[in-house]
Each structure stands twice: as C-alpha cells, then as structure tokens.
Amino acid sequence: MQDESRNTTYIAPELEPDPDTRGAQRFPRLADEMAGRIAPYGEVEQVPAGTTLFERGQRGADFFFVLEGGIEIIDVDNEGQPQIVTTHTRHQFTGELDHFNQRMILVSGIAMVESRLIRITRDNFRRLVSGEPDIGEIIMRAFILRRLNIIEQGIGGVVLIGPGHGADILRLQRFLVRNGYPHRLIDTDIDPKAAGLLDTFDVRPHLFPVVISPDHQMLMNPSTAELADSLGLTESFEPGHVHDVAVVGAGPAGLAAAVYGASEGLDTIVIEGMAPGGQAGTSSKIENYLGFPTGISGQALAGRAQIQAQKFGARLAISRNVTRLHCASQPYELELDDGQRVTARAVVVATGARYRKLDVPNYDRYEGQGIHYAATPMEGKLCAGEEVVVVGGGNSAGQAAVFLSRIAAHVHMLVRGTGLAATMSDYLIRRIHQSPRITLHTETHIVGFEGDDRLQQVTWSGRSDGSRVTRAVTNVFVMVGAEPNTDWLNGCLALDAKGFVMTGVDDDGTPTSVPFATSKRGIFAVGDVRSGSVKRVASGVGEGSVVIQAVHNFLNPEAG
C-alpha cells in the first residue's frame, strides 16, 4: 500500500501477525511491568506524526520505546525512494546492533502518527541493558536477529559490481561479510542485470570493482579502509584520551581480553585491521569448543564475542592497523596506518599469526584470484561442482576440507608429512578418511600454478617418488605454518628466533610470576602471537581472559 504523504512503499510483513518464533523474538512486545522498569532510564516525549527520530548515517542514535503510537523504520530502494522496512508499535522498541557502538546506523526512524515515546540516550541505554538483565537479554536477542535479517534482506546495504572471482571484489566482499554489513553482489561475468546497471551509472570495466551505496554514491575499487570509512564502520578517536588498556588484535584472545577488561570497569579499546575473529573467524565450523555440542562457525563465535565486549562498553576500531608501537615512555602510544595515535596505560598484544605463503612460481599472481586463506561460505560459492585443493595438516585445514567436501566435486588434501595424527584432532581425521569426496595426499607439495587472469590448474609432486600430477583446479586453500604478526612492535619487546613474543620475563630477561608479561612493563601478549602458546581457540580465550588480572595489578599495584 502507498503512503501518499511521504511517497513510501510498504514492503514488510511484520505488521501482520507473525507466527514464527524468531519473528516474535525479533520484534518483541514487552509487558506492562517491563515498560514500567524501562521508564526511569529515559525521558517521555510526545512527538507529532512525521517527526524524524533518527536518520541513516547518524552515529550514537537514541533508543526509543513506544508507549503509544508507532515508529516507521525507513530504508531506501534501488531507485532512491524511501520504503518502510517495519513498524514498531505499543511496547516495542527501535534499534539493532549498532546501538552498542558508534558506527553509522543503516536506517531512519519516523513517527507514523502522533506518538508517546521513551527516549533513552546511548549511555542510559547501556545502564538499562546492564541494570535490567532480563530486559537486556530480550533486547540483545532482538538486535542479533534484526542484524541477521538485515544482512539476509540487504536492508541499508551496498551493491558490489565486478567479476565474482576478481581479487578486489573478493577482498571487499570478504570484509563486508566478516563485519556483518549487508550487501549484494552483481557478478558482471554471469549476471544479466549487470549491463543495464553499468550503463545507468556509466561505469566501465577498468573501474571494477565498484561499490554503490543506497544514496547512489560510488566508490571505484576502494581500499578496505576507504570502504570502512565511507560506510561508517570505523570509530573516531578522541585526541588526548588515555585508555586504561588497548588490545591490539580481535581474534579469540583479543576479544576475550576486551570482554573481561570492559566488564571489570577498564576503559578498553580494541584495534583490528580486518574483522573480529582472526584466523579462527574464518573457520567454517569449530566442533570441539566447549559449550557448543553441534559446533559453531568462527565468524558466529567472534560476532557474539564482539557484541559481548561492546555491551560492557569496549570500543572496537575496525579496519585500522597498528603500524608502530611507541614504548619509550608511559602511557604507551600506538600509531595507526592513517596517522592517528591511540594512547593507553597498558597494552595487550593479541595480533596472532598468519599462514605462510608457498614458495611456488606464480604464487603472488594468483593470490586472491584462486589462492585463499579462508574457507567460509563466501569462498565455498566459488567452488561449487569443482575440484579444489587444501594445503595443510592442522585443524584449520581439516575443517576446511570437511566443509568444502559438501560443496566441491572433490577435495584434494596435500600434506608434507606422512599423516595427520601429529597435527590434527582425531574427530577431523576420521571424517577425512571416511569421506569419499576427500583424498589425502601425504608427502606431497605443490610445484606449479598455471592460468590466465585466474588460476586454472595446479601441479603437485610426491616427495618419495617424484611423481607429478596436474589437475584442473581454480581454487586452492593454503593453511600451513604460522608467521607472527609482530612487525609493528618496533623493537620494543623481546622476540624468539621465529619472531613470536617472549613472555614470562622481565626487562632484563629475569623470569617473572606473570606468564603473559613481556619484557616491557605494562605490555602483555596472549594467544597465537605469544611464544610457546597452544594454537587453539579455547587456549586463546583462556589467555585473553586471565591476562586482565595482570593488567589490573599493573594499573593498581597497591590493590594487589
């Protein structure tokens, strides 16, 4: 139906009774008793019909609870016209996950009729969620389900245009997926709509990939940081502000440190170059993590931890890399790749490790265009019905092989060793051996990559007999070794021979009682970046949570 006064088109089914349980959880209607407990956290306002309460692109929008009347949530369609996504009526509330951070919001809100509302500021919203845990649980669940629906429906999202297998389109898509930002891909290689859209915006192939926002702003092959800035995914830094603790890296260890630091009252900031989760965030399914008997994807685990940290007040600065640590004096300074600086009294190094590259001709040429370091549903779409290669014998490689075997025609798993028992969990080994769609090639390594603008074939060789096999393979997943992300430490900390951070030692190399303390007081290291650490998600989470006690003792030595 049409609302002639604002030229908006109604598209959402949520106004009709929704028998689906998740629909009811996504848009719950709270009881009178709960409404009474919410009221003291905000101010009651009477607003006329048509009042704009918040707008897309706004940061730190207020939270609204409807006492009488209603609020329309507005998106913009492909023609730039406003459309109603849903409405909130009596005892329902606005918002989604961006209420826990300072990112730009995705939609606008307008009073549909004269309405009586409770307006709750961002700070008081945090007090509400913390002070009324049963209401906070309902809000949190609703926000998570709303974000999932936003991603599924592409509400408030961007359009990516370019060849689906291109390195830059995959780079941008991977960033959006891992950060939970809604988007739609128009693959110019196969989508019949692409030509018309390109003519409309006068876009030529040499400009690919192109990002088009809902307000029809275009970015031509932006860097990841440029895209994040344009979409408002980054948080601004207050000059001169000194944080209690800065966590560098948002893998399992870093996120655990953020959750425990913020929940215990520390002014906590997390700085991450790509997206929450680290290497673990790219795992299709983790089945041996405590408390998840059916398994959980790395991205889902990281997403929950991110929300948890933000719920307690931690700030996450995404798409910002720390390029240099200044440690000559305290508080410490972290220099970012955009020139900004973050100051903190204590630092937790949780930058993890990255997979090693293979020393094979043409490797760099096909990196990102056939050679991948993650096996998620996004990469899985590239492999449907094709043979793929997984290189590596650890758990990440095993999880990738099992996941891809459900999608690809066949998975060839290449390892240099004589088997998997020494490097992989038994449950994965059994699945690999039992799968008719996975072939394990032991004592084998890749010797050649061939193709044109994309990878077309791969050659591998057996170490024992020197035999060579060449297969038509367009996607290879490399998950071998670990190189620490410690280049940015600027010589501040003692490293082992492989570049991992030494812990449990003092400035002069004397052993200490703090297992995560580095050679510089007030700087700690946890997770995969730490020398001698166990490379498992659970151990990283454990280290990240435990290190906060050491941070407290450093910041307040008299209290210890």
C-alpha positions in Angstrom: 0.0 0.0 0.0 1.1 3.6 -0.6 1.5 6.4 1.9 0.9 9.4 -0.4 2.2 12.0 2.1 5.8 10.6 2.0 5.8 8.6 -1.2 7.0 5.5 0.7 6.2 1.9 -0.3 5.2 -0.7 2.3 7.2 -3.9 1.9 7.4 -5.5 5.3 5.3 -8.4 6.5 5.9 -7.7 10.2 2.7 -5.6 10.6 0.8 -8.8 10.1 0.7 -11.3 13.0 3.9 -13.3 12.7 3.5 -16.9 13.9 7.2 -17.5 13.5 9.0 -17.7 16.9 12.0 -15.8 15.5 9.8 -13.1 14.2 8.3 -12.6 17.7 11.8 -12.5 19.2 13.0 -10.1 16.5 10.2 -7.7 17.3 9.1 -8.5 20.9 6.3 -6.6 22.7 7.2 -6.1 26.3 4.8 -6.5 29.3 3.5 -3.5 31.2 5.7 -4.4 34.1 8.8 -4.2 31.9 7.7 -0.9 30.4 7.5 0.5 33.9 11.1 -0.5 34.6 12.3 1.0 31.4 10.8 4.4 32.0 13.3 5.7 34.7 16.2 5.2 32.2 14.8 7.8 29.7 12.5 10.8 29.1 8.9 10.6 28.0 8.2 12.6 24.8 5.1 13.4 22.9 6.0 13.8 19.2 3.8 14.7 16.2 3.3 12.5 13.2 6.2 12.7 10.7 8.9 13.6 13.3 12.3 12.2 12.3 13.7 10.4 15.3 17.0 9.2 13.8 18.5 9.1 10.3 20.7 6.7 8.3 24.3 7.6 8.7 23.8 9.0 12.2 26.2 7.8 15.0 25.1 7.1 18.5 21.4 7.3 17.8 19.0 7.2 20.8 16.9 4.2 21.7 13.1 4.6 21.6 10.5 2.6 23.4 6.9 3.1 22.2 4.2 3.8 24.8 1.5 4.9 22.3 1.5 5.4 18.6 4.3 3.9 16.4 7.6 4.4 14.6 8.2 3.5 10.9 11.7 2.2 10.0 12.7 3.5 6.6 15.2 2.2 4.1 15.9 3.5 0.5 15.1 1.3 -2.5 17.2 0.9 -5.7 15.6 4.0 -7.2 16.5 6.1 -4.1 12.9 6.1 -2.9 12.1 5.6 0.8 10.4 2.4 1.8 9.1 1.1 5.1 11.0 -1.9 6.4 8.9 -2.4 9.5 7.0 -0.6 12.2 7.3 -0.6 16.0 4.0 -0.1 17.9 3.0 -0.2 21.6 5.6 -1.6 23.9 8.1 -2.3 21.1 11.5 -0.7 20.6 13.9 0.6 18.0 17.5 -0.4 17.3 19.9 -3.1 16.3 23.5 -4.0 17.0 24.9 -0.5 16.0 23.4 0.7 19.3 26.3 -1.0 21.0 28.9 1.0 19.1 29.5 4.3 17.3 29.0 3.1 13.8 26.7 4.8 11.4 23.2 3.4 11.6 21.7 1.8 8.5 18.1 3.0 8.6 15.9 6.0 9.6 13.0 6.2 12.0 9.9 8.4 11.7 6.9 8.8 14.0 4.0 7.2 11.9 1.3 9.0 14.0 1.4 11.3 17.0 3.2 9.1 19.5 4.3 9.0 23.1 7.8 7.6 23.4 10.5 7.0 25.9 13.8 8.4 24.5 16.9 6.8 26.1 20.4 8.1 25.4 23.3 5.8 24.5 24.8 6.0 28.0 21.5 5.3 29.7 20.8 2.5 27.2 23.9 0.7 28.5 22.7 1.2 32.0 19.3 -0.3 31.1 20.9 -3.4 29.5 23.1 -3.9 32.5 20.7 -2.9 35.2 17.7 -4.9 33.9 19.3 -8.2 32.8 16.0 -9.9 31.8 15.1 -6.9 29.6 18.7 -6.7 28.3 18.5 -10.3 27.2 15.4 -9.7 25.2 16.9 -6.6 23.6 20.1 -8.4 22.8 18.4 -11.3 21.2 16.2 -9.0 19.1 19.2 -6.9 18.0 21.1 -10.0 16.9 18.1 -11.4 14.9 17.4 -8.0 13.4 21.0 -7.7 12.1 20.8 -11.2 10.7 17.6 -10.2 8.9 19.2 -7.0 7.7 22.0 -9.0 6.1 19.7 -11.6 4.6 17.4 -8.9 3.1 20.2 -6.5 2.2 18.5 -3.7 4.1 20.5 -0.5 4.1 23.3 -2.3 2.3 25.6 -1.6 -0.6 25.9 -3.1 -4.1 29.2 -4.5 -5.3 29.7 -4.7 -9.0 32.5 -6.6 -10.7 33.7 -10.1 -11.7 32.8 -12.5 -8.9 36.2 -14.2 -8.9 38.3 -11.0 -9.0 40.8 -10.4 -6.2 39.5 -7.0 -5.3 35.8 -7.9 -5.4 36.6 -10.8 -3.1 38.6 -8.6 -0.8 35.7 -6.1 -0.4 33.1 -8.8 -0.1 35.2 -10.7 2.5 35.5 -7.5 4.5 31.7 -6.9 4.4 30.8 -10.5 5.2 33.1 -10.8 8.2 31.9 -7.4 9.6 28.3 -8.3 9.1 27.5 -5.5 6.7 24.6 -6.0 4.3 25.5 -6.1 0.6 24.5 -7.5 -2.7 27.0 -8.8 -5.4 26.3 -8.2 -9.1 28.7 -10.5 -10.9 29.5 -9.0 -14.2 30.6 -12.3 -15.6 27.2 -14.0 -15.2 24.5 -11.6 -14.1 22.3 -10.4 -16.9 21.3 -7.3 -14.9 24.9 -6.0 -14.9 25.0 -4.4 -18.3 22.0 -2.2 -17.7 23.2 -1.2 -14.3 26.6 -0.3 -15.7 25.0 1.9 -18.4 22.9 3.6 -15.8 25.9 4.7 -13.8 28.3 5.0 -16.8 30.7 2.5 -15.3 33.5 0.9 -17.4 35.2 -2.4 -16.6 38.6 -0.9 -15.9 37.0 0.8 -12.8 35.9 -2.6 -11.2 35.1 -3.3 -8.6 32.5 -0.5 -8.0 30.6 0.0 -4.7 27.3 1.8 -4.9 25.6 3.0 -1.6 21.8 3.3 -1.1 22.1 7.0 -1.8 23.9 6.2 -5.2 27.3 7.4 -4.1 30.0 5.4 -5.9 33.5 4.2 -4.9 35.8 2.8 -7.6 38.0 -0.1 -6.2 38.3 1.5 -2.8 40.8 0.2 -0.2 39.4 -1.6 2.7 39.9 1.4 4.9 38.2 3.7 2.4 35.2 1.4 2.2 35.0 1.2 6.0 35.2 5.0 6.4 32.6 5.5 3.7 30.1 3.1 5.4 30.8 4.5 8.9 32.2 1.2 10.2 35.2 2.9 11.8 35.1 4.7 15.2 36.6 8.1 15.8 39.3 8.6 18.4 39.2 11.4 20.9 42.6 13.3 20.8 44.4 13.2 24.1 42.2 10.5 25.6 44.2 7.9 27.6 42.6 4.4 27.7 43.3 2.0 30.6 44.1 -0.8 28.1 44.5 -1.1 24.4 44.0 -4.6 22.9 45.7 -4.9 19.5 44.0 -7.7 17.5 40.5 -9.0 17.7 41.0 -12.7 17.5 39.7 -15.1 20.3 42.4 -13.9 22.7 41.9 -10.2 22.0 38.1 -10.4 22.2 38.3 -12.3 25.5 40.6 -9.6 26.9 38.1 -7.0 25.7 35.1 -8.7 27.3 36.8 -9.2 30.6 38.6 -5.8 30.6 35.4 -3.9 29.9 33.2 -6.0 32.2 35.6 -5.2 35.0 35.4 -1.5 34.5 38.5 -0.8 32.4 38.4 1.8 29.7 39.1 -0.7 26.8 39.7 -0.2 23.1 40.4 -2.9 20.6 42.2 -2.2 17.3 41.7 -4.6 14.4 42.9 -4.4 10.8 40.3 -6.6 9.2 37.4 -8.0 11.2 36.8 -9.7 14.6 37.8 -13.3 14.8 41.3 -13.5 13.5 42.2 -16.8 11.8 39.5 -18.5 13.9 36.9 -16.2 12.4 37.5 -17.9 9.0 36.8 -21.4 10.3 33.6 -22.8 8.8 32.8 -24.9 11.9 34.5 -25.4 15.2 33.1 -28.5 16.8 35.4 -29.1 19.8 34.9 -25.7 21.5 33.4 -26.1 25.0 29.6 -25.5 25.2 28.7 -25.9 21.5 27.9 -29.6 21.0 26.7 -29.1 17.4 29.6 -26.8 16.6 29.8 -23.1 15.8 31.4 -21.2 12.9 34.4 -19.0 13.7 32.5 -15.9 12.5 29.5 -16.6 14.7 31.7 -17.1 17.7 33.6 -13.9 17.0 30.4 -12.0 16.4 29.0 -13.0 19.7 32.2 -12.0 21.5 32.2 -8.7 19.8 28.7 -7.9 20.9 29.5 -9.0 24.4 32.5 -6.7 24.5 30.6 -3.8 23.2 27.7 -4.5 25.6 30.2 -3.9 28.5 31.5 -0.7 26.9 34.6 -1.8 25.0 35.2 0.1 21.8 36.3 -1.7 18.6 38.2 0.2 15.9 37.9 -1.9 12.8 39.9 -1.6 9.5 42.8 0.1 11.4 46.2 -1.4 11.6 48.8 -0.5 14.2 52.0 0.2 12.3 54.2 1.2 15.2 54.4 0.9 19.0 56.0 3.8 20.8 57.3 2.4 24.1 60.0 4.8 25.3 57.7 6.4 27.8 54.3 5.7 29.5 51.5 5.9 28.7 52.2 3.9 25.5 51.3 5.2 22.1 50.0 3.1 19.1 50.5 4.7 15.7 47.9 3.7 13.2 48.1 3.4 9.4 46.0 6.5 8.9 48.4 8.6 11.1 46.2 8.7 14.2 47.5 7.7 17.6 45.9 5.8 20.4 47.2 6.2 23.9 46.9 3.6 26.7 48.4 2.9 30.1 48.6 -0.8 29.3 48.7 -2.8 26.0 47.7 -6.4 25.3 49.3 -7.7 22.1 46.9 -10.2 20.5 47.8 -9.9 16.8 48.1 -13.6 16.3 49.8 -15.2 13.4 49.2 -15.6 9.6 49.5 -18.5 7.3 52.8 -18.8 5.4 52.9 -18.4 1.7 54.1 -21.2 -0.5 57.4 -20.8 -2.4 56.0 -21.7 -5.8 56.2 -19.9 -9.1 53.2 -17.6 -9.9 52.0 -17.7 -6.3 51.7 -13.9 -5.9 50.0 -13.7 -9.3 47.1 -15.9 -8.2 46.9 -14.8 -4.5 43.3 -13.6 -4.1 42.4 -14.9 -7.5 42.3 -18.6 -6.8 44.6 -18.8 -3.8 42.7 -18.3 -0.5 43.5 -18.4 3.3 39.9 -19.0 4.5 37.1 -21.5 3.6 33.9 -19.8 4.5 30.5 -20.0 2.7 31.7 -17.0 0.6 34.6 -18.9 -0.8 32.5 -22.0 -1.0 30.3 -20.4 -3.6 33.3 -20.2 -5.9 34.0 -23.9 -5.7 30.6 -25.5 -6.4 30.9 -28.6 -8.5 34.7 -28.2 -9.0 37.8 -29.9 -7.7 39.7 -27.9 -5.0 43.0 -28.3 -3.2 43.6 -27.8 0.6 47.2 -27.4 1.7 48.0 -28.1 5.3 47.6 -30.7 8.1 46.3 -28.7 11.0 42.8 -28.3 12.4 42.0 -25.3 10.2 42.9 -27.3 7.1 40.9 -30.2 8.3 37.8 -28.1 9.0 38.2 -26.5 5.5 38.4 -29.9 3.8 35.3 -31.3 5.5 33.3 -28.1 4.8 34.4 -27.9 1.1 33.6 -31.6 0.6 29.9 -30.7 0.8 30.2 -28.2 -2.0 33.0 -29.1 -4.3 33.1 -32.1 -6.6 36.2 -33.4 -4.8 38.8 -32.1 -2.3 42.5 -33.0 -2.6 44.2 -32.5 0.7 48.0 -32.1 0.4 50.4 -32.5 3.4 54.2 -32.8 3.5 54.1 -35.3 6.4 53.3 -39.0 6.4 49.9 -38.4 8.1 47.7 -36.2 10.2 47.8 -37.8 13.7 50.5 -35.4 15.0 48.9 -32.2 13.9 45.1 -32.6 13.7 42.2 -33.5 16.1 41.1 -37.1 15.8 37.4 -36.3 15.0 38.6 -34.4 11.9 41.0 -37.2 10.8 38.2 -39.7 11.0 35.9 -37.6 8.9 38.6 -37.0 6.3 39.4 -40.7 6.0 35.7 -41.6 5.8 34.7 -39.1 3.2 34.6 -40.4 -0.4 34.9 -36.8 -1.6 38.3 -36.2 0.1 41.6 -37.7 -1.0 44.6 -37.3 1.4 47.9 -37.0 -0.5 50.7 -37.4 2.0 54.4 -36.4 1.5 53.1 -34.1 -1.3 53.7 -30.5 -2.2 52.6 -28.1 -4.9 55.1 -27.3 -7.5 53.2 -25.2 -10.1 50.3 -22.8 -10.7 49.1 -22.0 -14.2 46.3 -19.9 -15.7 45.5 -16.6 -17.3 43.9 -13.8 -15.3 42.6 -16.6 -12.9 44.1 -19.8 -11.7 43.3 -22.7 -14.0 45.4 -25.7 -13.0 47.7 -26.9 -10.2 50.6 -29.3 -10.3 51.8 -31.2 -7.2 54.6 -33.7 -6.7 55.2 -36.7 -4.4 58.3 -36.4 -2.3 59.0 -40.2 -2.2 58.8 -41.0 -5.9 58.9 -37.6 -7.6 55.7 -38.2 -9.5 53.7 -35.2 -10.7 50.0 -34.7 -11.1 48.3 -31.8 -12.8 44.6 -31.1 -12.3 42.2 -28.5 -13.5 41.8 -26.6 -10.2 40.7 -23.0 -9.9 40.7 -22.7 -6.1 43.5 -23.6 -3.6 43.2 -23.1 0.2 46.6 -22.6 1.9 46.6 -23.2 5.6 50.2 -24.0 6.6 52.5 -22.8 9.3 52.3 -19.6 11.2 54.2 -16.3 10.9 53.7 -14.0 13.9 52.2 -10.5 13.3 54.9 -8.7 15.2 56.4 -6.3 12.6 54.7 -3.3 14.2 56.4 -3.8 17.7 59.3 -1.6 16.7 61.9 -3.4 18.7 60.1 -2.8 21.9 59.7 -6.4 23.0 61.9 -9.5 23.2 61.1 -12.0 20.4 62.1 -15.6 20.0 64.0 -16.8 16.9 60.8 -17.1 14.9 59.5 -13.7 15.8 56.9 -14.6 18.5 56.7 -12.5 21.6 58.6 -13.8 24.6 56.6 -13.8 27.8 57.2 -14.5 31.5 60.4 -12.5 31.5 61.2 -9.0 32.9 63.1 -6.2 31.2 66.4 -7.8 31.9 65.3 -11.3 31.0 64.6 -12.4 34.6 61.7 -14.9 34.8 58.5 -13.4 36.4 55.5 -14.8 38.0 53.2 -13.3 35.3 53.0 -15.7 32.4 51.8 -13.2 29.9 54.1 -10.3 30.8 56.5 -9.2 28.1 60.0 -7.7 28.5 58.3 -4.3 28.8 56.3 -3.5 31.9 52.6 -2.9 31.2 52.7 -4.7 27.8 51.3 -8.2 27.7 51.0 -10.8 25.0 48.3 -13.5 24.6 47.2 -16.0 22.0 49.0 -17.2 18.9 51.4 -14.3 18.9 52.9 -15.5 22.2 56.0 -17.7 22.1 55.1 -21.2 23.2 51.3 -20.8 23.2 49.0 -23.6 22.3 47.4 -22.7 19.0 43.8 -23.4 19.9 40.7 -21.2 20.2 40.0 -22.3 23.7 43.5 -21.6 24.9 43.5 -18.1 23.3 40.2 -17.3 25.0 41.6 -18.5 28.3 44.8 -16.4 28.0 42.8 -13.3 27.0 40.5 -13.5 30.0 43.3 -14.3 32.5 45.6 -11.5 31.4 43.2 -8.9 32.6 44.1 -9.7 36.2 47.7 -8.9 35.3 46.6 -5.6 33.7 44.7 -4.7 36.9 47.8 -5.5 39.0 49.9 -3.3 36.8 47.5 -0.4 36.8 46.8 -0.6 40.5 49.8 -2.2 42.2 48.8 -1.2 45.7 45.5 -3.0 45.3 47.3 -6.3 44.5 
